Amino acid sequence: MTIQLNLDIKKIFISALALIVFLSFASCSKNIAFQNSSIVPAAQGKVSVKKDSNKNNAIKIEITNLAEVTRLQPSKNVYVVWMETEDSVVKNIGQIKSDTGFMSSKLKANFETVTSFAPVKIFITAEDNADVQYPGMQLVLTTNKF
């Protein structure tokens, strides 16, 4: 009876430990949906932010129904991804190219990057150049602050 009781306690302990480990990993990842866009109304997407093993923030974006940037009014050349940090600093973190190499005929786009800064908001603008330092007025997709 004592042996069985010890085995049951070990099973409970291992199950509790596994649950704690699972919850700690699950709580490290944030999944945030983009708000509906007035510029590209059909566009939908989500942002995933997760701490990596170096305590950097891995950002992954998945978008569907994102129109070609040249079809916007006014026409632009590139979608630029921006991040707002905890200190309210806005940073250009990359571009989403809308050519056949990056977007399929189903208008899907993906973007991934790693940053040491903690994002509190992610948004995408349509721009003439990918290396702009400040976001333009054509806000395509945005998250709420998270």
Order of alpha helices (4+ residues) and beta strands (2+ residues): alpha-beta-beta-beta-beta-beta-beta-beta-beta
